[in-house]
Structure formats: structure tokens, C-alpha cells
Amino acid sequence: MATISELEKISTQVRRDVLRMIHAVKSGHPGGALGCADFFTVLYNEILIHHPKNFTMEGKNEDIFFLSNGHLSAVWYSTLARCGYFDIKELATFRKLHSRLQGHPTTAEGLEGVRIASGSLGQGLSVGLGAAISKKLNKDNSLIYVLTGDGELQEGQNWEAIMFAGSKKTDNIIAVVDYNGKQIDGPTNSVISLGNLKAKWESFDWTVLEMNGNHIPEVIETLNKAKSLTHKGKPIVILMKTEMGYGVDFMMGTHKWHGQAPSDEQLTNALSQLKETLGDY
Amino acid sequence: MKKITYTDKQETRAGFGEGLLEAGRVNPNIIALTADLTTSMKMDAFVKEFPERFLQVGIAEANMIGIAAGLTIGGKIPFTGTFANFSTSRVYDQIRQSVAYSNKNVKICASHAGLTLGEDGATHQILEDIGMMKMLPNMTVIVPCDFNQTKAATIAIADYNGPVYLRFGRPKVPNFTPVNEHFQIGKAIVLSEGKDITIFACGHLVWKAIEAGEILAQKGIDAEIINIHTIKPLDNLAILASVKKTRCVVTAEEHQINGGLGDSIAQLLARNYPAPIEMVGVFDKFGESATPEELMVAYGLDTINIVDAAIKSIARK
């Protein structure tokens, strides 16, 4: 069990990594990655039962996480490296030729921690369901976690998966929606409104929880609650309110940092707001 | 021309159903999935014997492909079953990202391919699926020719680790390959040796190629008939060896000329051993409603079309 202070140190360092990785190659998606840094930190360092030093594709008796919104790759890579899946020095290869840290995650390069390619949106929940059913067939009681974006829910395949899981009572999966209310073209509600998202999931027979994804104690508490609700006949979803760009003042409150790298000056400004806690890669 | 006879007429999809059941009895990791087409896919026997290893996904093919990809992560071998159109074009991006790029051990099993689906018309008669699937890196593409071979191919792909597209059809067609013949992925089968021309065929067109070979023999033309049941990986050595002997080619398939078997062989020959090639297939058109037999005639996919193509190809030597 890490203390809140220790987890905050990790999430701050992860945010630095994200910004430095994206700045180095002048490309990537900082907004959502910063917003989800606290969630990733808690999930990998406090919640998951997993073996970072002994990664297997099958993940037998381990909890498995799938990132459906693959453009958040930078925060995932940093989190994986920081908890021991691979050397943090490899973060410097992000998005470069022959790197295992592709722009969007892939299994093609054998990167420890990644079990499916993602990037083309809307596919991760289905994959997670397959893995969840596989665990049930294997009498493996560990859990499946899937993160999706909120704008990503505009993809119809999600609703096929949501309907399936409710109907089949796939109760060993915890879906988390990054409910930051923003997407490339602007506020989600002005692009295509998600309407009453909680009611939608509930009507598909999911148990719905809500949390502030930028408040570490609440993330811990809610994820633990979600775990306690698994294996009870219903799939679980957490609607996770986050602030895109969280931790860097000029990146918050706008959708403009969805897919834009900071300049040299902006990086300096951003890093001044995020103290180096665990040593830069 | 070697005399080839058939024992009976059966649906290739029924061969899939039997192969799935047999493979399922041997390997407990095999899981069958369908999108509301259990009976059309001949999966009923598997469902009856292994209900806990069957997933009814409903009319949601994209979700089915994703679930299949996820199942492999726990060591399962998923066989998805729906019509060829819904197995490919409807879910191309799901296959591309979650199956092919992720290199997952998913078997995409597709029935009712091509014009022989018949009366339902062009919305369901996919003629582009071989091309779509063969373009994907990591994907193996198999088009067996009859009941026995479809059954054998279904059993064989269960033992192969990697994504596979298995294409078969709806109607009853001559069943002529040996019962329980071992199916070797990527290994062409010479059905009859000849010296004047090579006819390469796949799927339902293999039997028509045999019929064409008999007609050509009556005209004094000695045709070599080769069953290319695996479009990818293509048996380059067997194809080149045959063409070096006969020096001209006909390809025959129930698919668009663009992107199909003929396209693969033409590319191979152009790069290694240029030779006259005529193609029997659909020339950049959608299908339509009619009986399978009427459509094969109307679209130039009948025995006589292979005969004519052979004569034309020989004349270009």
C-alpha cells in the first residue's frame, strides 16, 4: 500500500514524463494523458494484481488493463515504466523510428504491458469482454479493466459491447470512462451530446459509479468499491470526471491540447508546475 | 486429363460445421462465436455438444471480432461465424487493428461468399473479401473447394497459431477431394497434370476447372489443374514450376478480378516469369438476385468460360 503522498509523487513524475516525451518528438496527445495520470497511477500502483517484472500475454491470475483510447499512450507508457514493466530510459524512444513505444499502443513490438493494439477508437471494450469471458472459462477470478474516452462512446461498437455485457452479465469487468467532456472538435456536448450517460449505462444493466479522477483518495476508494461489486451478476462502469490537461494551468479548461505538443517555452512553464519527484528518464 | 469424380453434392459450410465440431472435440480451447447465424453457419452440432464454449453475440459483428481478439489473450482459439460480407467489409477496421495488427489467433470463418449466395442479391454477395483479407499483414487466407476440404481446412487452422480468414459458401457443390485428406496450409494441390496450360482455381471454381479440363482434353489440349486453396501465403514454388512447364495460365475464382486469386498469381508471374494469363472472375461489378447457377453463367464464371479463357491464353503463348 502506497501512501497518498507517494502516489502523488508518482503521478507528478508521470505528468513530467508525458510532457517531455511529447515535446521531444513534437507530437502526441498531452491533454487526456495529463487528465488521466492520477487514475493510471492509482490503478497500477494500488489496485491491479499484476507482475510487472514477469509480463505474459495471457496474464493468468493477473488483472488485465486495456486502453481503448490509445492516444493516451504517453501516460500509459510512463506508468508502465515507472512500475517496472520496462526501463524508464525507453520512454526517450517514444514515437521514434523502431521504437516499441509507438504513437498508439501495439503488440507488434512486444512491449511489456500491452496486450492489444488500440488507436482506432471503440474497440477496447469488446476486447476486454473477450478477455473477461476467457477468464471465466479458465476459472480465473482476476479482473479486466478497460479505459475509454467519453467522446469515444460516439463509436457504435461500444454500445454493442455495453449491450452484450449487460445481457450476458459479464461481471468481472470494470470499465472506466474518461469523462472530461472534451474532444478534438470541442466540447463533447456540442459535437454529439452523450445525454444522460449514467442513465444510459444503467439502462443497459450496468452498475454505475462516479468519481473525480483527479482526486487520488477518491480514485482509490471508488476503484476498491468497484472491485467489491464484481462477481455479483452485473458489469461495472465508473464515470470518471477528469480535467483535460490537469496539472498544467495553461492546458486546463480547453480541448486545444488534445493532440498538440508544447513548445520549448511552454514545456519549461509546464515543468515548473510539476516538480521532479522520482527523477526524469 | 486424369478422371476425377465426385461422391455427392454437399455445402462447403456443412464441412465447416463438421470440422468445427471435430476440432472442438480435440481442443478444449476452441470457442465458437456467431452473430445470429448459428444454423446458417452449421454450428448447431457444436452448440449442442459444447454450449459453454459457444457465444451468441447477437447482430453485432464488430463486437464479435473484438471479443474474439480478447478471448485469445486467455489462450482461447475463437472461431467467428457469420456471412462473408459481415465477416470482412463490415468489420474491416476491427480485424485490421484488433486481429491482424495485434496478431491474434482468431479464425474468421465466412460462409455465403460470392455470387452463389444467390437470390439475396448484391448486398450479401461479397466479391471483394479475398482482396481485403489478403492485403492485411499477418493474415492467412484460405478458400477450400468442397465439403471434405472445408472440413479438413477447419481442423487444420485450429492447429495453426495466427489470424486466418476461411471462406466458403452456401450451395451444394460436388464433393470430390479425398475424405480426411490432410490439409496443409499454403500447399497447392495438383489435381491433374498437363503440359499445355495451367488452370489455377479456388473455391467453387475448382470443380468447374476440372470440368473445363475434360472439355479441353476432348479438344486435344492437355491442361494442368491446380487447386490453390490457400491464397495467402501463396504456393509460389508450385505455381512457378507449373507455369515454367505450360507457359500460359488461366485463373478462376468467385471473386472480383481486382484483388483476388488471379491478381496474386499475376503479380507473382510478372515479377518472376511473365506468361500469358486470362482471368475468370467478376470484372468490377456488383452481383444481383437470381439462382446461383444463373448468376455463374450471367457473370462468366461457368465451365465454358474457363475453356474459352484457356484457348485464348494458349493462343497468346
Boltz contact constraints between the chains, C-beta under 6 A:
constraints:
  - contact:
      token1: [A, 58]
      token2: [B, 75]
      max_distance: 6.0
  - contact:
      token1: [A, 107]
      token2: [B, 102]
      max_distance: 6.0
  - contact:
      token1: [A, 115]
      token2: [B, 73]
      max_distance: 6.0
  - contact:
      token1: [A, 116]
      token2: [B, 102]
      max_distance: 6.0
  - contact:
      token1: [A, 117]
      token2: [B, 97]
      max_distance: 6.0
  - contact:
      token1: [A, 117]
      token2: [B, 101]
      max_distance: 6.0
  - contact:
      token1: [A, 117]
      token2: [B, 102]
      max_distance: 6.0
  - contact:
      token1: [A, 120]
      token2: [B, 93]
      max_distance: 6.0
  - contact:
      token1: [A, 120]
      token2: [B, 97]
      max_distance: 6.0
  - contact:
      token1: [A, 123]
      token2: [B, 66]
      max_distance: 6.0
  - contact:
      token1: [A, 123]
      token2: [B, 94]
      max_distance: 6.0
  - contact:
      token1: [A, 123]
      token2: [B, 98]
      max_distance: 6.0
  - contact:
      token1: [A, 126]
      token2: [B, 63]
      max_distance: 6.0
  - contact:
      token1: [A, 126]
      token2: [B, 66]
      max_distance: 6.0
  - contact:
      token1: [A, 126]
      token2: [B, 67]
      max_distance: 6.0
  - contact:
      token1: [A, 127]
      token2: [B, 66]
      max_distance: 6.0
  - contact:
      token1: [A, 127]
      token2: [B, 69]
      max_distance: 6.0
  - contact:
      token1: [A, 127]
      token2: [B, 70]
      max_distance: 6.0
  - contact:
      token1: [A, 127]
      token2: [B, 98]
      max_distance: 6.0
  - contact:
      token1: [A, 129]
      token2: [B, 67]
      max_distance: 6.0
  - contact:
      token1: [A, 130]
      token2: [B, 67]
      max_distance: 6.0
  - contact:
      token1: [A, 130]
      token2: [B, 70]
      max_distance: 6.0
  - contact:
      token1: [A, 130]
      token2: [B, 71]
      max_distance: 6.0
  - contact:
      token1: [A, 131]
      token2: [B, 70]
      max_distance: 6.0
  - contact:
      token1: [A, 131]
      token2: [B, 73]
      max_distance: 6.0
  - contact:
      token1: [A, 134]
      token2: [B, 71]
      max_distance: 6.0
  - contact:
      token1: [A, 134]
      token2: [B, 74]
      max_distance: 6.0
  - contact:
      token1: [A, 134]
      token2: [B, 76]
      max_distance: 6.0
  - contact:
      token1: [A, 135]
      token2: [B, 74]
      max_distance: 6.0
  - contact:
      token1: [A, 138]
      token2: [B, 74]
      max_distance: 6.0
  - contact:
      token1: [A, 157]
      token2: [B, 62]
      max_distance: 6.0
  - contact:
      token1: [A, 157]
      token2: [B, 63]
      max_distance: 6.0
  - contact:
      token1: [A, 160]
      token2: [B, 60]
      max_distance: 6.0
  - contact:
      token1: [A, 160]
      token2: [B, 63]
      max_distance: 6.0
  - contact:
      token1: [A, 161]
      token2: [B, 63]
      max_distance: 6.0
  - contact:
      token1: [A, 164]
      token2: [B, 63]
      max_distance: 6.0
